Amino acid sequence: MFKAEGNLSNLAPTSDSPVNFRVDKAKGIYLYDQGGNQYIDLISGISVNNLGHQNPEIISAINQQVSNYLHVMAYGEYIQEPQINLAKRLSELLPETLNCAFFVNSGSEAVEGALKLARRYTGKSKIIAMQNAYHGSTFGAMSVMGGRKYTQAFAPLLPSVEFMEFNNEGDLNKVDDQTGCVIAEPIQGEAGAIPAERSYLEKLREVCTKHGSLLIFDEVQTGMGRTGSLFCFEDYGITPDVLILAKALGGGMPLGAFISSKVIMRSLTTNPVLGHITTFGGHPVSCAAAIASLDELSKPNIVGKVREKEAVFRELLTHKNIKEITGKGLLLAIHFETNEFAQAVTKNCLNNGLLTDWFLFAENALRISPPLIITYEQIKVACKIIIKSIDEAT
């Protein structure tokens, strides 16, 4: 049975009840504690470790770059091959209008940059975000977080931010000529893996184009193959004006990016100069890891098998206490009747050798977000543990 351990008195806490899982090592889809006990990782560091832990090609790329140089200068001043090569690689994989990347350290920073970019380019201050959306915890990102539970203690936040109900076409009239941007996730992660309806995103794209508002897609959780295509927006055939990537982008290293057209991006370079800067953004080691990760994701039977693996999870996760399973690909949520029951199942899973967690705006749901390399046999073992843990909570 798992036992919480460790003195965290010198480490700033994020809550009064951390899991306190002491990690000794990680390999593939597994984490190991100091006792050598093995745990199936269905969290992937919150959709970060898409290729599992300690992928040899990523480790090799990191070691090679470390032997060359680490940080040398603030982003954008020196020519660093890992940054150039990663930006080129992304432009080759993305639509023509998403051909210019600005690298930062995280998803929150990428959101901050995207919001600044929209205001600077359009000259309009109004921002529209979605209810139950999570985009990060820095001040601007928190301002577009759609849940007062997590934001009201830090009010007042950014002005001129309004919220719409996700998938509600009746709310689209909030987008008007004063709107600089609309920020949305193709799948609302922290709402409990809720996919956008195709017609909704199509009409959202239309209304943004009509009013000259930039459409920003936050693919921090959904990007890099997690939903069965390299980028989730590809499933919908709808291209945003700005794309936000992070988490799995760095292959386990800290890296984020906001990506747009060269024309739009140039608005951050003048009046004033250095409109957006970062010291460590696009760190050469992180960029090297990202390139290796993209190489691995491009191989057969990784992204291309995600939908099949989703189907196996859905087939095996049947239980009278499961109300529904939402999501797409390997970003899924198991919904239960109550938060308390979900917490009990989570605890049982941990004791039974499996790691999962909840969602910020869907505390009655469990996260299914394993490394994309999980095998069919490993999925079967994971599902057996989950069903057993549900039975023990019943």
Sine and cosine of phi, psi and omega as CSV:
sin_phi,cos_phi,sin_psi,cos_psi,sin_omega,cos_omega
0.00,0.00,0.66,-0.75,0.02,-1.00
-0.91,0.41,0.66,-0.75,0.08,-1.00
-0.81,-0.59,0.79,-0.61,0.06,-1.00
-0.91,0.41,0.65,-0.76,-0.02,-1.00
-0.49,-0.87,0.21,-0.98,0.11,-0.99
0.96,-0.29,0.67,-0.75,0.07,-1.00
-1.00,-0.06,0.93,-0.37,-0.04,-1.00
-0.97,-0.23,0.32,0.95,-0.16,-0.99
-0.89,0.45,-0.41,0.91,-0.01,-1.00
-0.99,-0.17,0.06,1.00,-0.02,-1.00
-0.93,-0.37,0.84,-0.55,-0.04,-1.00
-0.85,0.53,0.79,-0.61,-0.07,-1.00
-1.00,0.09,0.43,-0.90,0.13,-0.99
-0.97,-0.22,-0.27,0.96,0.06,-1.00
-0.35,-0.94,0.13,-0.99,0.03,-1.00
-1.00,0.10,-0.10,1.00,-0.08,-1.00
-0.65,-0.76,0.89,0.46,0.08,-1.00
-0.92,0.39,0.36,-0.93,-0.01,-1.00
-0.92,0.40,-0.52,0.85,-0.02,-1.00
0.87,0.50,0.59,0.81,0.08,-1.00
-0.99,0.16,0.91,-0.43,-0.04,-1.00
-1.00,0.03,0.93,-0.37,-0.05,-1.00
-1.00,0.08,0.78,-0.63,0.07,-1.00
-0.99,-0.16,-0.66,0.75,0.06,-1.00
-0.32,-0.95,0.17,-0.99,0.01,-1.00
-0.58,-0.82,0.58,-0.82,-0.01,-1.00
-0.40,-0.92,0.79,-0.61,0.03,-1.00
0.89,0.46,-0.83,-0.56,0.02,-1.00
-0.99,-0.12,0.18,0.98,-0.13,-0.99
-0.90,-0.43,0.56,-0.83,0.25,-0.97
-0.93,-0.37,0.50,-0.87,-0.02,-1.00
-0.80,-0.60,0.67,-0.74,0.07,-1.00
-1.00,-0.02,-0.02,-1.00,-0.08,-1.00
-0.93,0.36,-0.29,0.96,0.07,-1.00
-1.00,0.06,0.02,1.00,-0.01,-1.00
0.99,0.10,0.09,1.00,-0.01,-1.00
-0.96,0.28,0.64,-0.77,-0.08,-1.00
-0.98,-0.19,0.69,-0.73,0.00,-1.00
-0.77,-0.64,0.76,-0.66,0.12,-0.99
-0.95,0.32,0.77,-0.64,-0.05,-1.00
-0.99,-0.12,0.97,-0.23,0.07,-1.00
-0.98,-0.18,0.31,0.95,0.03,-1.00
-0.94,-0.34,-0.62,0.79,-0.03,-1.00
0.84,0.54,0.61,0.79,0.00,-1.00
0.90,0.44,0.52,0.85,-0.16,-0.99
0.90,0.44,0.91,0.40,0.10,-1.00
0.87,0.50,0.60,0.80,0.04,-1.00
-0.99,-0.17,-0.78,0.62,-0.14,-0.99
-1.00,0.06,0.90,0.43,-0.06,-1.00
-0.89,0.45,-0.45,0.89,0.03,-1.00
-0.97,-0.22,0.31,0.95,0.00,-1.00
0.99,0.17,-0.05,-1.00,-0.03,-1.00
-1.00,-0.04,0.66,-0.75,0.08,-1.00
0.88,0.47,0.66,0.75,0.09,-1.00
-0.86,0.52,0.82,-0.57,-0.13,-0.99
-0.89,0.46,-0.56,0.83,-0.01,-1.00
-0.94,0.34,-0.61,0.79,0.05,-1.00
-0.93,0.38,-0.69,0.72,0.02,-1.00
-0.87,0.49,-0.66,0.75,0.02,-1.00
-0.89,0.45,-0.68,0.74,0.01,-1.00
-0.90,0.43,-0.65,0.76,0.04,-1.00
-0.88,0.47,-0.75,0.66,-0.03,-1.00
-0.89,0.46,-0.63,0.78,0.01,-1.00
-0.90,0.44,-0.70,0.71,-0.01,-1.00
-0.93,0.36,-0.62,0.78,0.04,-1.00
-0.85,0.52,-0.58,0.81,-0.01,-1.00
-0.96,0.29,-0.28,0.96,0.02,-1.00
-1.00,-0.04,-0.88,0.47,0.08,-1.00
-0.20,-0.98,0.39,-0.92,0.09,-1.00
-0.97,-0.23,-0.75,-0.67,0.02,-1.00
-0.94,0.35,0.71,-0.71,0.03,-1.00
-0.82,-0.57,-0.47,0.88,-0.04,-1.00
-0.21,-0.98,0.38,-0.93,0.07,-1.00
-0.82,0.57,0.50,-0.87,-0.08,-1.00
-0.81,0.58,0.70,-0.71,0.15,-0.99
1.00,-0.07,-0.11,0.99,-0.08,-1.00
-0.99,-0.12,-0.68,0.73,0.00,-1.00
-0.97,-0.25,0.41,-0.91,0.08,-1.00
-0.99,0.10,0.90,-0.43,0.00,-1.00
-0.85,-0.53,0.89,-0.46,-0.12,-0.99
-0.82,0.57,-0.66,0.75,0.00,-1.00
-0.86,0.52,-0.64,0.77,0.03,-1.00
-0.91,0.42,-0.74,0.67,-0.03,-1.00
-0.88,0.48,-0.72,0.70,-0.05,-1.00
-0.92,0.40,-0.61,0.79,0.02,-1.00
-0.93,0.36,-0.69,0.73,0.02,-1.00
-0.87,0.49,-0.67,0.75,0.02,-1.00
-0.90,0.44,-0.69,0.72,-0.02,-1.00
-0.89,0.46,-0.68,0.73,0.01,-1.00
-0.90,0.43,-0.65,0.76,-0.01,-1.00
-0.90,0.44,-0.51,0.86,0.03,-1.00
-0.95,0.30,-0.44,0.90,-0.04,-1.00
-1.00,-0.04,-0.31,0.95,-0.10,-1.00
-0.97,-0.26,0.27,-0.96,0.09,-1.00
-0.85,0.52,0.35,-0.94,-0.10,-1.00
-0.85,0.52,-0.51,0.86,-0.03,-1.00
-0.98,0.18,-0.11,0.99,0.07,-1.00
-0.92,-0.40,0.95,0.32,-0.16,-0.99
-0.87,-0.49,0.24,0.97,-0.05,-1.00
-0.60,-0.80,0.88,-0.47,-0.11,-0.99
-0.93,-0.37,0.66,-0.75,0.14,-0.99
-0.92,-0.40,0.89,-0.46,-0.09,-1.00
-1.00,-0.06,0.69,-0.72,0.04,-1.00
-0.76,-0.65,-0.30,-0.95,-0.10,-1.00
-0.98,-0.18,-0.31,0.95,-0.16,-0.99
-0.33,-0.94,0.12,-0.99,0.06,-1.00
-0.91,0.41,-0.68,0.73,0.02,-1.00
-0.85,0.53,-0.70,0.71,0.00,-1.00
-0.91,0.42,-0.59,0.81,0.03,-1.00
-0.91,0.42,-0.62,0.79,0.06,-1.00
-0.90,0.44,-0.71,0.71,0.03,-1.00
-0.83,0.55,-0.72,0.69,-0.01,-1.00
-0.90,0.44,-0.64,0.77,-0.01,-1.00
-0.91,0.42,-0.64,0.77,0.02,-1.00
-0.92,0.40,-0.67,0.74,0.06,-1.00
-0.88,0.47,-0.68,0.73,-0.01,-1.00
-0.86,0.51,-0.70,0.71,-0.02,-1.00
-0.89,0.45,-0.70,0.72,0.02,-1.00
-0.90,0.43,-0.66,0.75,-0.04,-1.00
-0.93,0.37,-0.67,0.74,-0.08,-1.00
-0.96,0.29,-0.70,0.72,-0.07,-1.00
-1.00,0.07,-0.40,0.92,-0.09,-1.00
0.96,0.29,0.23,0.97,-0.04,-1.00
-0.89,-0.46,0.65,-0.76,-0.16,-0.99
-1.00,-0.10,-0.34,0.94,-0.08,-1.00
-0.94,0.35,0.76,-0.65,0.03,-1.00
-0.86,-0.51,0.70,-0.72,0.06,-1.00
-0.89,-0.46,0.77,-0.64,0.03,-1.00
-0.80,-0.60,0.01,-1.00,-0.09,-1.00
-0.95,-0.30,0.58,-0.81,0.15,-0.99
-0.88,0.47,0.58,-0.82,0.00,-1.00
0.89,0.46,0.45,0.90,0.06,-1.00
-0.99,-0.16,0.58,-0.82,0.11,-0.99
-0.84,-0.54,0.80,-0.60,0.00,-1.00
-0.79,-0.61,0.07,1.00,0.00,-1.00
0.76,-0.65,0.07,-1.00,-0.12,-0.99
-0.87,-0.49,0.08,1.00,0.17,-0.98
-0.96,0.28,0.16,-0.99,-0.26,-0.96
-0.90,0.43,-0.72,0.69,0.03,-1.00
-0.92,0.39,-0.69,0.73,0.02,-1.00
-0.89,0.45,-0.63,0.77,0.04,-1.00
-0.91,0.41,-0.52,0.86,-0.01,-1.00
-0.91,0.42,-0.41,0.91,0.04,-1.00
-0.97,-0.25,0.26,0.96,0.12,-0.99
-0.99,0.17,0.79,-0.62,-0.11,-0.99
-1.00,-0.02,0.81,0.59,0.04,-1.00
-0.33,-0.94,0.93,-0.38,-0.08,-1.00
-0.90,0.43,-0.41,0.91,0.01,-1.00
-0.81,0.58,-0.60,0.80,-0.08,-1.00
-0.98,-0.17,-0.10,1.00,-0.09,-1.00
-0.88,-0.47,-0.43,0.90,-0.19,-0.98
-0.89,0.45,-0.47,0.88,0.00,-1.00
-0.93,0.36,-0.27,0.96,-0.06,-1.00
-0.94,-0.35,0.14,0.99,0.00,-1.00
-0.93,0.38,0.45,-0.89,0.03,1.00
-0.98,0.17,0.63,-0.78,0.03,-1.00
-1.00,-0.09,-0.31,-0.95,-0.01,-1.00
-0.86,0.51,0.64,-0.77,0.08,-1.00
-0.98,0.22,0.18,-0.98,0.10,-0.99
0.88,0.47,0.55,0.84,0.10,-1.00
-0.93,-0.36,0.81,-0.59,0.04,-1.00
-0.85,-0.52,0.35,-0.94,-0.06,-1.00
-0.84,-0.54,0.59,-0.81,0.09,-1.00
-0.88,-0.47,0.40,-0.92,0.12,-0.99
-0.98,0.18,0.79,-0.61,-0.01,-1.00
-0.88,0.47,0.71,-0.71,0.02,-1.00
0.94,0.34,0.17,0.99,0.03,-1.00
-0.98,-0.20,0.98,-0.20,-0.03,-1.00
-0.91,0.42,-0.38,0.92,0.03,-1.00
-0.92,0.40,-0.33,0.94,0.00,-1.00
-1.00,0.05,-0.15,0.99,-0.10,-1.00
-0.91,0.41,-0.28,0.96,0.03,-1.00
-0.95,0.32,-0.11,0.99,0.08,-1.00
-0.95,0.31,-0.37,0.93,0.07,-1.00
-0.98,0.22,0.85,-0.53,-0.05,-1.00
-0.64,-0.77,-0.16,-0.99,-0.08,-1.00
-0.93,0.36,-0.23,0.97,0.05,-1.00
-1.00,-0.03,-0.04,1.00,-0.09,-1.00
-1.00,0.10,0.87,-0.50,0.05,-1.00
-0.98,0.19,-0.61,0.79,-0.01,-1.00
-0.34,-0.94,0.36,-0.93,0.19,-0.98
-0.84,-0.54,0.79,-0.61,0.01,-1.00
-0.93,-0.36,0.75,-0.66,-0.06,-1.00
-0.49,-0.87,0.37,-0.93,0.13,-0.99
-0.97,-0.25,0.70,-0.71,0.09,-1.00
-0.87,0.49,-0.53,0.85,0.18,-0.98
-0.77,-0.63,0.85,-0.52,-0.01,-1.00
-0.96,0.28,0.97,-0.25,-0.09,-1.00
-0.89,0.45,-0.88,0.48,-0.13,-0.99
-0.98,0.21,-0.06,1.00,0.16,-0.99
-0.99,0.14,-0.06,1.00,-0.02,-1.00
0.96,-0.27,0.62,0.78,0.05,-1.00
0.82,0.58,0.90,0.44,-0.02,-1.00
-0.97,-0.23,0.93,-0.36,-0.02,-1.00
-0.96,0.29,0.53,-0.85,0.14,-0.99
-0.94,0.33,0.56,-0.83,0.13,-0.99
-0.99,0.17,0.64,-0.77,-0.08,-1.00
-0.83,0.56,-0.72,0.70,-0.04,-1.00
-0.89,0.45,-0.55,0.83,0.01,-1.00
-0.91,0.41,-0.73,0.68,0.00,-1.00
-0.92,0.39,-0.58,0.82,0.05,-1.00
-0.88,0.47,-0.70,0.71,0.00,-1.00
-0.95,0.31,-0.54,0.84,0.09,-1.00
-0.90,0.44,-0.68,0.73,0.06,-1.00
-0.86,0.50,-0.70,0.72,-0.02,-1.00
-0.88,0.47,-0.70,0.71,-0.08,-1.00
-0.95,0.32,-0.55,0.84,0.07,-1.00
-0.91,0.41,-0.69,0.73,0.03,-1.00
-0.89,0.46,-0.67,0.74,-0.02,-1.00
-0.86,0.51,-0.65,0.76,-0.11,-0.99
-0.99,-0.16,0.11,0.99,0.00,-1.00
0.92,0.38,0.55,0.83,0.00,-1.00
-0.97,-0.24,0.69,-0.73,0.03,-1.00
-0.97,0.26,0.72,-0.69,0.09,-1.00
-1.00,-0.10,0.88,-0.47,-0.03,-1.00
-0.95,-0.30,0.83,-0.56,0.11,-0.99
-0.97,-0.24,0.85,-0.53,0.11,-0.99
-1.00,0.01,0.97,-0.26,0.04,-1.00
-0.93,-0.37,0.58,0.81,0.01,-1.00
-0.87,0.48,-0.68,0.73,0.02,-1.00
-1.00,0.01,-0.56,0.83,-0.16,-0.99
-1.00,0.04,-0.29,0.96,-0.09,-1.00
-0.96,0.26,0.14,-0.99,0.08,-1.00
0.90,0.43,0.65,0.76,0.17,-0.99
1.00,-0.03,-0.08,1.00,-0.16,-0.99
-0.90,0.44,-0.51,0.86,-0.06,-1.00
-0.99,-0.15,0.06,1.00,0.03,-1.00
0.95,-0.31,-0.11,0.99,0.20,-0.98
-0.72,-0.69,0.36,-0.93,-0.11,-0.99
-0.85,0.53,-0.65,0.76,0.08,-1.00
-0.81,-0.59,0.69,-0.72,-0.10,-0.99
-0.90,0.44,-0.56,0.83,-0.04,-1.00
-0.88,0.48,-0.37,0.93,0.03,-1.00
-0.89,0.46,-0.53,0.85,0.02,-1.00
-0.89,0.46,-0.49,0.87,-0.08,-1.00
-1.00,-0.10,-0.24,0.97,-0.05,-1.00
0.92,0.38,0.46,0.89,-0.04,-1.00
-0.84,-0.54,0.85,-0.53,-0.05,-1.00
-0.99,-0.17,0.80,-0.60,0.05,-1.00
-0.98,0.21,0.22,-0.98,0.13,-0.99
-0.99,0.16,-0.49,0.87,0.03,-1.00
-0.69,-0.73,0.73,-0.68,0.04,-1.00
-0.90,-0.43,0.73,-0.68,0.03,-1.00
-0.94,-0.34,0.80,-0.60,0.05,-1.00
-0.80,-0.60,0.48,-0.88,0.13,-0.99
-0.19,-0.98,-0.56,-0.83,0.00,-1.00
0.68,0.73,-0.98,-0.21,-0.10,-0.99
-0.93,0.37,-0.23,0.97,0.00,-1.00
-0.81,0.59,-0.67,0.75,-0.08,-1.00
-1.00,0.07,0.07,1.00,0.03,-1.00
0.88,0.48,0.46,0.89,-0.03,-1.00
0.95,-0.31,-0.15,0.99,0.07,-1.00
-0.98,-0.22,0.42,-0.91,-0.03,-1.00
-0.95,0.32,0.87,-0.49,-0.01,-1.00
-0.29,-0.96,0.68,-0.74,0.11,-0.99
-0.67,-0.74,0.24,-0.97,0.03,-1.00
-0.41,-0.91,0.59,-0.81,0.29,-0.96
-0.88,-0.47,0.72,-0.69,-0.23,-0.97
-0.80,-0.61,0.72,-0.69,0.03,-1.00
-0.50,-0.87,-0.32,-0.95,0.06,-1.00
-0.99,0.12,0.35,-0.94,0.04,-1.00
-0.88,0.48,-0.60,0.80,0.00,-1.00
-0.89,0.45,-0.75,0.66,-0.01,-1.00
-0.91,0.41,-0.68,0.73,-0.06,-1.00
-0.90,0.43,-0.48,0.88,-0.02,-1.00
-0.90,0.43,-0.28,0.96,-0.01,-1.00
-0.92,0.39,-0.24,0.97,0.03,-1.00
-1.00,-0.03,-0.02,1.00,-0.10,-0.99
-0.99,-0.14,-0.32,0.95,-0.04,-1.00
-0.69,-0.72,0.37,-0.93,0.07,-1.00
0.75,0.66,0.85,0.53,0.15,0.99
-0.99,-0.12,0.27,-0.96,0.19,-0.98
-0.91,0.42,0.47,-0.88,-0.03,-1.00
0.86,0.51,0.74,0.68,0.00,-1.00
-0.89,0.46,-0.41,0.91,0.11,-0.99
-0.51,-0.86,0.81,-0.58,-0.04,-1.00
-0.68,-0.74,0.34,-0.94,0.02,-1.00
-0.44,-0.90,0.65,-0.76,0.02,-1.00
-0.96,0.28,-0.81,0.58,-0.13,-0.99
-0.99,-0.16,-0.08,1.00,-0.03,-1.00
-0.84,0.54,0.66,-0.75,-0.05,-1.00
0.92,0.39,0.59,0.81,0.01,-1.00
-0.80,0.60,0.72,-0.69,-0.09,-1.00
-0.84,0.54,-0.56,0.83,0.02,-1.00
-0.94,0.35,-0.66,0.75,0.03,-1.00
-0.91,0.42,-0.65,0.76,0.01,-1.00
-0.91,0.41,-0.63,0.77,0.05,-1.00
-0.88,0.47,-0.67,0.74,0.04,-1.00
-0.90,0.43,-0.62,0.79,0.00,-1.00
-0.90,0.43,-0.66,0.75,0.03,-1.00
-0.89,0.46,-0.70,0.71,0.04,-1.00
-0.89,0.46,-0.63,0.78,0.03,-1.00
-0.89,0.45,-0.69,0.72,0.04,-1.00
-0.89,0.46,-0.62,0.78,0.05,-1.00
-0.87,0.49,-0.69,0.72,-0.01,-1.00
-0.93,0.38,-0.68,0.74,0.00,-1.00
-0.91,0.42,-0.39,0.92,0.00,-1.00
-0.98,0.19,-0.20,0.98,0.00,-1.00
-0.95,0.31,0.46,-0.89,0.02,-1.00
-0.88,0.47,0.40,-0.91,0.16,-0.99
0.94,0.34,0.34,0.94,0.15,-0.99
-0.93,-0.37,-0.99,0.16,0.04,-1.00
-0.89,0.45,-0.60,0.80,-0.04,-1.00
-0.91,0.41,-0.29,0.96,-0.01,-1.00
-0.98,-0.20,-0.02,1.00,-0.10,-1.00
-0.88,0.48,-0.70,0.71,-0.03,-1.00
-0.91,0.42,-0.60,0.80,0.05,-1.00
-0.90,0.44,-0.65,0.76,0.01,-1.00
-0.93,0.37,-0.59,0.81,0.11,-0.99
-0.84,0.54,-0.70,0.71,-0.03,-1.00
-0.88,0.48,-0.60,0.80,0.02,-1.00
-0.92,0.40,-0.70,0.71,0.05,-1.00
-0.85,0.53,-0.73,0.68,-0.05,-1.00
-0.91,0.42,-0.60,0.80,0.00,-1.00
-0.93,0.37,-0.65,0.76,-0.11,-0.99
-1.00,0.05,-0.38,0.92,-0.03,-1.00
-1.00,-0.02,0.95,0.30,0.07,-1.00
-0.87,-0.50,0.78,-0.62,-0.03,-1.00
-0.30,-0.96,0.53,-0.85,-0.04,-1.00
-0.87,0.49,-0.42,0.91,-0.02,-1.00
-1.00,-0.02,-0.06,1.00,0.10,-1.00
-1.00,0.04,0.89,-0.46,-0.06,-1.00
-0.98,0.19,-0.67,0.74,0.06,-1.00
-0.21,-0.98,0.31,-0.95,0.13,-0.99
-0.85,-0.53,0.84,-0.54,-0.02,-1.00
-0.91,-0.41,0.22,-0.98,0.06,-1.00
0.91,-0.42,-0.18,-0.98,-0.03,-1.00
-0.50,-0.87,0.61,-0.79,0.01,-1.00
0.90,0.45,-0.77,-0.64,0.02,-1.00
-0.95,-0.32,0.60,0.80,0.25,-0.97
-0.83,-0.55,1.00,0.01,-0.12,-0.99
-0.84,-0.55,0.36,-0.93,0.06,-1.00
-0.72,-0.69,0.78,-0.62,0.10,-1.00
-1.00,-0.08,0.89,-0.45,-0.06,-1.00
-0.99,-0.15,0.73,-0.68,0.07,-1.00
-0.91,-0.41,0.04,-1.00,-0.06,-1.00
-0.94,0.34,-0.65,0.76,-0.10,-1.00
-0.73,-0.68,0.34,-0.94,0.09,-1.00
-0.90,0.44,-0.65,0.76,-0.05,-1.00
-0.89,0.46,-0.65,0.76,0.01,-1.00
-0.92,0.39,-0.66,0.75,0.02,-1.00
-0.88,0.48,-0.65,0.76,0.02,-1.00
-0.90,0.43,-0.63,0.78,0.03,-1.00
-0.90,0.43,-0.66,0.75,0.03,-1.00
-0.90,0.43,-0.67,0.75,0.02,-1.00
-0.85,0.52,-0.71,0.70,0.01,-1.00
-0.90,0.44,-0.67,0.74,0.02,-1.00
-0.90,0.44,-0.64,0.77,0.04,-1.00
-0.86,0.51,-0.69,0.72,0.01,-1.00
-0.88,0.48,-0.70,0.71,0.03,-1.00
-0.91,0.41,-0.41,0.91,-0.02,-1.00
-0.99,-0.13,0.12,0.99,0.11,-0.99
1.00,-0.05,0.54,0.84,0.02,-1.00
-0.60,-0.80,0.68,-0.73,-0.02,-1.00
-0.96,-0.28,0.82,-0.57,0.13,-0.99
-0.57,-0.82,0.12,-0.99,0.06,-1.00
-0.45,-0.89,-0.17,-0.99,-0.13,-0.99
-0.95,-0.30,-0.08,-1.00,0.01,-1.00
-0.89,-0.46,0.56,-0.83,-0.08,-1.00
-0.84,0.54,-0.66,0.75,-0.05,-1.00
-0.94,-0.34,0.28,0.96,0.07,-1.00
-0.51,-0.86,0.95,0.32,-0.08,-1.00
-0.95,0.32,-0.15,0.99,0.05,-1.00
-1.00,-0.04,0.22,0.98,-0.06,-1.00
-0.81,-0.58,0.50,-0.87,0.06,-1.00
-0.95,-0.30,0.58,-0.81,-0.04,-1.00
-1.00,0.08,0.75,-0.66,0.17,-0.99
-0.88,-0.47,0.99,-0.12,-0.09,-1.00
-0.60,-0.80,0.89,0.46,-0.09,-1.00
-0.98,0.22,0.21,-0.98,0.20,-0.98
-0.82,0.57,0.59,-0.81,-0.05,-1.00
-0.91,0.41,-0.27,0.96,-0.03,-1.00
-0.99,0.11,0.00,1.00,0.00,-1.00
-0.82,0.57,0.69,-0.72,-0.03,-1.00
-1.00,0.04,0.21,-0.98,0.01,-1.00
-0.90,0.44,-0.61,0.79,0.03,-1.00
-0.92,0.40,-0.64,0.77,0.04,-1.00
-0.92,0.40,-0.57,0.82,0.08,-1.00
-0.89,0.46,-0.68,0.73,0.01,-1.00
-0.88,0.48,-0.69,0.73,0.03,-1.00
-0.89,0.45,-0.70,0.71,0.00,-1.00
-0.87,0.49,-0.68,0.73,-0.02,-1.00
-0.92,0.40,-0.59,0.80,0.05,-1.00
-0.89,0.46,-0.66,0.75,0.03,-1.00
-0.90,0.43,-0.68,0.73,0.00,-1.00
-0.89,0.45,-0.72,0.69,0.00,-1.00
-0.88,0.47,-0.69,0.73,0.04,-1.00
-0.87,0.50,-0.65,0.76,-0.03,-1.00
-0.94,0.35,-0.55,0.83,0.08,-1.00
-0.92,0.39,-0.69,0.72,0.02,-1.00
-0.86,0.50,-0.65,0.76,-0.02,-1.00
-0.93,0.37,-0.41,0.91,0.02,-1.00
-1.00,0.02,-0.19,0.98,-0.09,-1.00
-0.97,0.22,0.00,0.00,0.00,0.00
